[in-house]
Amino acid sequence: MKIYTKTGDSGETSLFGGTRVPKHHIRIESYGTVDELNSHIGLLRDQQVDETTKAELIEIQDRLFTVGSILATDPEKAVLKNGKERLNIPKITSADILKLEQAIDRMNEDLPPMTHFVLPGGHQSVSFCHIARCVCRRAERLATALYDIEPFDKMVLQYLNRLSDYLFVLARKLTKTLQAEEIKWIPKKEE
């Protein structure tokens, strides 16, 4: 299989189902940002993280491929006229979201309560986690914009929202594990 097809040389690409769209289409931006997020998760997974976290990040990367598949599918081509699925696209389930929530709860048990926003940083691994969180939020914003135009399974939006929460709590956990300083953001008062 050749990597280059030359079919995108004119600035268009194909969605799952064959529909051609411009490469700047909101759907392409949406799943492209999910792909970017997946790469950041891979970078985070390559840091000094425990085996439980590594396993969770691998599962998240798998789920992000599912999210990308859903976002890359033309909804009109996904279902036949009789209502049956034409394309065999995997789904995001409530169990996927529950796994994130359980991981968040487990990590939070060992963390001090949040009293302020925190400044991203303190250790390279923590910073990578915050970058992934920010890309996740951008993916969520783009996905919600796409959803307003062409609705898809709303579980995708829930998953991205919960994933950004997971990444925030993971950043705090890494801060503690790596003995990095967590700097609270305290707004400066006008003098």
Backbone torsions as a table, in degrees:
resi	resn	phi	psi	omega
1	MET	NA	127.3	177.9
2	LYS	-80.0	143.3	177.7
3	ILE	-74.3	-39.8	-178.9
4	TYR	-95.9	135.1	-179.0
5	THR	-114.4	-18.5	-178.1
6	LYS	69.6	0.6	-179.1
7	THR	-74.7	-16.4	179.3
8	GLY	-99.0	7.2	-176.4
9	ASP	-64.8	-19.9	-179.4
10	SER	-94.5	7.1	177.5
11	GLY	91.5	13.6	176.2
12	GLU	-119.8	160.9	176.2
13	THR	-143.6	166.6	-179.5
14	SER	-102.6	138.3	171.1
15	LEU	-85.9	167.5	170.5
16	PHE	-60.6	129.7	-177.2
17	GLY	106.0	-12.4	173.0
18	GLY	99.1	-11.8	-179.6
19	THR	-61.2	132.5	177.8
20	ARG	-94.0	133.7	178.5
21	VAL	-138.1	158.8	175.3
22	PRO	-66.1	149.3	-178.0
23	LYS	-66.5	-13.8	177.5
24	HIS	-95.4	5.6	179.7
25	HIS	-58.6	145.1	-179.4
26	ILE	-56.3	-32.3	178.9
27	ARG	-66.4	-40.5	179.2
28	ILE	-68.9	-43.2	176.3
29	GLU	-57.7	-41.4	-176.4
30	SER	-65.3	-55.6	-177.5
31	TYR	-76.3	-22.8	173.6
32	GLY	-65.9	-37.5	178.1
33	THR	-70.8	-34.4	174.3
34	VAL	-63.8	-38.7	176.9
35	ASP	-64.7	-42.3	175.9
36	GLU	-59.8	-44.3	177.8
37	LEU	-59.1	-42.7	-179.5
38	ASN	-60.3	-38.5	178.0
39	SER	-66.7	-39.7	176.9
40	HIS	-65.1	-37.3	176.9
41	ILE	-63.4	-39.7	176.9
42	GLY	-61.9	-41.6	177.1
43	LEU	-62.8	-41.7	177.9
44	LEU	-64.0	-41.1	179.0
45	ARG	-62.7	-27.9	-179.9
46	ASP	-80.7	-1.5	177.7
47	GLN	-83.7	-179.9	178.5
48	GLN	-79.0	83.6	177.9
49	VAL	-120.1	152.9	-178.8
50	ASP	-68.5	165.9	-175.8
51	GLU	-63.6	-35.8	178.0
52	THR	-62.5	-45.9	179.2
53	THR	-64.2	-42.3	178.1
54	LYS	-57.8	-45.0	-180.0
55	ALA	-63.3	-41.8	177.7
56	GLU	-62.6	-41.8	-178.8
57	LEU	-67.1	-36.5	175.9
58	ILE	-63.9	-44.0	177.6
59	GLU	-61.0	-42.0	178.7
60	ILE	-62.8	-42.8	178.3
61	GLN	-60.6	-40.7	176.4
62	ASP	-60.4	-47.3	-179.2
63	ARG	-64.2	-33.9	178.4
64	LEU	-67.7	-30.8	172.6
65	PHE	-65.1	-37.5	175.8
66	THR	-63.9	-46.7	177.7
67	VAL	-57.3	-46.6	179.1
68	GLY	-60.1	-40.2	178.2
69	SER	-62.6	-41.9	179.0
70	ILE	-64.0	-45.7	-178.3
71	LEU	-69.4	-25.9	-178.4
72	ALA	-87.3	4.1	-176.6
73	THR	-101.8	127.7	173.7
74	ASP	-68.1	115.9	-176.1
75	PRO	-59.0	-30.9	179.8
76	GLU	-69.8	-26.3	-178.7
77	LYS	-94.0	-11.2	-175.2
78	ALA	-76.9	-25.1	-174.3
79	VAL	-124.0	137.7	175.9
80	LEU	-76.6	166.9	-179.4
81	LYS	-60.2	-27.8	179.9
82	ASN	-84.0	3.1	176.7
83	GLY	93.2	-7.7	179.1
84	LYS	-79.7	150.7	178.9
85	GLU	-69.9	132.8	177.7
86	ARG	-89.6	-39.7	-178.7
87	LEU	-105.6	140.7	-178.3
88	ASN	-90.8	75.8	-178.7
89	ILE	-94.7	129.4	177.9
90	PRO	-64.5	170.4	-175.8
91	LYS	-122.0	155.7	165.8
92	ILE	-93.0	133.4	-175.8
93	THR	-116.9	168.0	175.8
94	SER	-62.9	-27.9	176.9
95	ALA	-64.8	-35.9	177.3
96	ASP	-63.6	-42.1	-179.9
97	ILE	-69.4	-40.4	178.9
98	LEU	-61.0	-39.0	178.1
99	LYS	-59.0	-42.4	178.3
100	LEU	-64.5	-43.7	-179.1
101	GLU	-62.9	-41.2	179.0
102	GLN	-65.5	-38.9	177.6
103	ALA	-66.1	-41.0	177.7
104	ILE	-60.5	-48.7	-179.3
105	ASP	-61.1	-42.4	-179.7
106	ARG	-63.0	-45.4	-179.5
107	MET	-67.0	-39.5	-177.6
108	ASN	-63.6	-27.1	-179.0
109	GLU	-57.5	-32.5	-175.8
110	ASP	-99.6	6.7	-176.4
111	LEU	-108.1	148.3	174.4
112	PRO	-67.1	152.7	179.8
113	PRO	-60.9	149.3	176.7
114	MET	-77.8	126.1	175.8
115	THR	-117.2	-17.6	-179.1
116	HIS	-148.6	164.3	166.1
117	PHE	-64.4	156.7	177.3
118	VAL	-119.1	148.8	177.4
119	LEU	-78.3	131.0	177.0
120	PRO	-61.5	141.7	176.6
121	GLY	125.1	-166.4	180.0
122	GLY	109.6	-27.0	178.8
123	HIS	-162.9	147.5	-178.0
124	GLN	-55.5	-42.8	-179.3
125	SER	-64.6	-39.1	177.8
126	VAL	-64.4	-42.3	179.3
127	SER	-63.0	-41.8	176.8
128	PHE	-59.7	-38.3	179.7
129	CYS	-65.6	-42.9	178.7
130	HIS	-66.5	-36.8	176.6
131	ILE	-63.0	-44.1	177.7
132	ALA	-60.1	-41.0	178.8
133	ARG	-61.2	-43.7	179.9
134	CYS	-65.9	-40.7	177.1
135	VAL	-65.3	-37.2	176.9
136	CYS	-61.8	-43.2	178.3
137	ARG	-62.7	-39.3	177.4
138	ARG	-65.2	-42.3	177.3
139	ALA	-59.7	-40.5	178.8
140	GLU	-64.8	-43.3	178.8
141	ARG	-61.6	-44.2	179.8
142	LEU	-66.9	-40.2	179.7
143	ALA	-64.4	-39.1	178.7
144	THR	-68.2	-34.9	176.1
145	ALA	-64.2	-43.4	177.4
146	LEU	-64.0	-42.3	-179.0
147	TYR	-59.1	-37.1	178.2
148	ASP	-63.7	-29.4	-178.1
149	ILE	-90.2	-49.3	-177.5
150	GLU	-135.7	91.9	-176.4
151	PRO	-57.8	148.1	176.0
152	PHE	-139.5	-174.6	-178.3
153	ASP	-58.3	119.0	-175.1
154	LYS	-66.2	-16.5	176.8
155	MET	-59.8	-28.3	177.4
156	VAL	-60.9	-45.5	179.9
157	LEU	-64.4	-41.5	178.6
158	GLN	-63.4	-40.6	-179.3
159	TYR	-64.3	-46.2	-179.9
160	LEU	-63.1	-38.9	178.8
161	ASN	-63.5	-46.5	-179.2
162	ARG	-68.6	-33.9	179.7
163	LEU	-64.1	-39.5	178.5
164	SER	-65.0	-36.1	174.9
165	ASP	-63.3	-44.5	178.3
166	TYR	-57.0	-46.0	-177.2
167	LEU	-66.1	-34.5	176.8
168	PHE	-65.3	-46.7	-179.4
169	VAL	-67.6	-37.2	176.6
170	LEU	-62.0	-39.5	177.6
171	ALA	-60.4	-41.9	178.1
172	ARG	-66.3	-40.3	178.9
173	LYS	-63.5	-44.6	179.1
174	LEU	-63.1	-37.5	177.4
175	THR	-57.2	-45.6	-179.4
176	LYS	-68.5	-48.2	-177.6
177	THR	-60.7	-41.4	-177.2
178	LEU	-87.5	3.8	179.5
179	GLN	54.9	41.5	176.2
180	ALA	-89.5	161.3	179.2
181	GLU	-84.0	130.6	174.1
182	GLU	-98.1	109.3	-176.8
183	ILE	-93.7	120.3	178.5
184	LYS	-75.6	142.7	173.1
185	TRP	-90.2	115.7	177.8
186	ILE	-118.7	111.8	-176.5
187	PRO	-56.9	137.7	177.8
188	LYS	-74.4	138.8	179.2
189	LYS	-88.5	144.8	177.5
190	GLU	-65.5	138.2	177.8
191	GLU	-102.1	NA	NA
